[in-house]
Structures are given as structure tokens and as C-alpha cells.
Amino acid sequence: MQQFFDDMHGLDGEVRAAYAAIAKWLAETPPDVLATKREEAERLFRRVGITFAVYSEGGDAERLIPFDIIPRVLDAEEWAMLERGLVQRVAALNRFLADIYGPREIVRAGKLTDDQIDAHPAYCAQMQGVTVPGGVYTHIAGIDLVRTGANDFYVLEDNCRTPSGVSYMLENRSVMTRLFPELFARVGVAPVARYPQDLLATLQSVAPAGEEEPSVVVLTPGQFNSAYYEHSFLADEMGVELVEGIDLVARDKKIFMRTTDGLKRVHVIYRRIDDDFLDPLVFRADSELGVPGLMEAYREGNVTLANAPGAGMADDKAIYMLVPEMIRFYLGEEPILKNVPTWDCANEGALAYVLDHLDELVVKEARGSGGYGMLVGPH
């Protein structure tokens, strides 16, 4: 039988040092108290409206975010290693994006072809030659990790387009501290509450040059989007405006927000809509979610988009296989975090292996994003 790693007890059944305080707390807390707290957590999430939508299934699309009353613990040393690995990975992904929209050194090195880039659905030809502030294409990255051993972490995928989910982590922590204040008093836990302030500082740092007090907005598709709760939560926490495309207008190659006091200049747009819907003059002409003229203002350097259009090239499932080599190629370093062993089914030998081991594998659509187009095992 496959041996899975138990975060709390490890492979030998002994409580790991990082979980000692949690294990002691669990042993002291009656099961009925934990059950009551779970119910209270669900009521809190429901009252606040902390939901996400699942469109692919029937019935009510709105779901409460799952809440696990037993926290996952990373000690300071583990977190420091993960931080180094994630910083390294995102740096390489940004270098890759700058390269494919610029000199294409990776093509000259024979690791990719022009056709593989130009024919890719996520490639944005309008970004070719665009200079982005600070050389940053992916300002907010969502890197999915899985742990398989005491010192073994793997990257499942890189989300570089419009990653979602951080608000649920923040709300989860808020609920946990509210339900179990004595646990947080007992265990030294690093705070996460500064995330919105750090996000705002990051967005302000890439504003067009010369702007001392840049105006930041969050661009949402609207209340029917699956992650609308997060859009409104982050805008509120950062103290910035939550806007839809109809609230913004392009004038003189600049972007303005409609307000009761007239037009107000916008310098940075944290956009939570896909590339295809950003600007109907450039992408999908039928889009009612975007802003006509936005890409012209962006190319002129008068507004910053986070994340940059075309950043989805970096989270393609086939590109994922190249990330360790990207780190070596662009940074001259060995990867700190491992990729999950992956087979490219465009290769006949790899395809034969996958078909022979289908019950052991997860199959993903190479051009898909997130968890869509995914087959787990033979089902």
C-alpha cells in the first residue's frame, strides 16, 4: 500500500516537533467542543458570505469555503526554505516572460521554438516589445505545493494569470483566532494580517514613473464571478476602489475612474478578469467587462496592469516541465523546489507510459488553466 506522509505524526507515528503544541491542545480538547467549534465556524463563514462558486456542477453553485479546524504547521526553518524556493521560482518565471516578449534567448538556446511561443493560446502578441515597470509580469503568483515527506515539497502548478484564493486563507486565520484564542496565545504563530497592506505596497511600487501617490483599483467582472467575494474583500482591506469595466474610461491614452466628483486618474489596475476581456478594441470585441483603449494606455506606460497580459504563458502545463531548466538558464542556480514527475503526452514513449499507468496519475490538459480539464486516474 502507498505510504502517505502524515504532517502531524510523520512516517514513524511519533508527533513531529512542529506539531507538539497542537497535538497537546487536541488531546486536551473534548471532541464535542471541536464539533461545536466546527459548526460555529460554518455559521461565521455563512454570515459573512465567504463563498466561492463551482460552475461545472449542478445545483447551488455557491459553496462555503472548507474550514479545517486542525491547522497545518510549518516551522520557521521549513518556511524559510519554501520562501527561498518560491522567490527563486517566481523570479525565473518573470525572466521567462520578459524573454519571450523580448529577445527570446531561450529560443536561441534551443529550449523552445518560436512556433511553440507564437501559436500558444496564452501568448499575447500585443505585449511583444512592451517594457513593463520593474520587469515584473507576474506581481501576484499562486504556486500550488504538496508535501510528501518531512523535507520533500513539490510544486503542482504555477498560477501566473489571475491567481485566486488568498482571501480565504486570511479569513480562515481570522476565524481560527476567534474560535481558539488560547491556542494562538500558546503557540507562536507568524501573522498574515499584513497581506493586504503588502499587496497594496507591491501594486503602488509598479505605478508609472513619477507618481508620488498612485491611485490603485481592483477590476472585477462583477458580482456573478466565482471569486467576487475575494475581489471585494481585497479592495476593502487595501482601502481602494472596486470597479467594473463600465466604471473606467480611456482619455488621451490614460485611464480614469468615473466618480461623483468627475474623472479621477487611475495608475495601477489589479485586474481580476482574463486577458480576452480586458479591451474590446484589442481582444474580444464582444467583451462588456473591459475598457476600450486600456491596452493603448498600457503600452504607452500610463497605467500598470497586474498581472500583465500574456502572463499565462508561464503557467501552461507543458511550460511547467521547463521551469527547473528555466531556473538554471536564467538564474544560474539549482532549483530549490521540485516539480512533480511529469510526462508530456505529445511524446509517443511518454504517452505509452501514461496509458499503462493511468490509475496512478493525474492527467491535465496542457493548454488548460487551474484545475479545469483535469482527469484524476482512469475516471
Buried (B, 14 or more C-beta within 10 A) or exposed (E): EEEEEEBBEBEEEEBBEBBEBBBEBBEEBEEEEBEEBBEEBBEBBEEEEBBBBEEEEEEEBEEBBEBEBEBEBBEEEBEEBBEEBBEBBBBBBBBBBBBBBBEBBBBEEEEBEEEBBEEBEBBBEBBBEBEBBEEBBBBBBBBBEEBEEEEEBBBBBBBBBBBBBBBBEBBBBBBBBEBBEEBBEEBEBEEEEEBBEEBBEBBBBBBBEEEEEBBBBBBBBEEEBBBBBBBBBBBEBBEBBBBBBEBBBBEEBBBBBEEEEEBEBBBBBBBBBBBBBBBBBBBBEEBEBBBBBBBBBBBEBBBBBBBBBBBBBBBBBBBBBBBBBBBEBBBEEEBBBEBBEBBEBEEEEEEEBBEEEBEEBEBBEBEBBBEEEEEEEEE
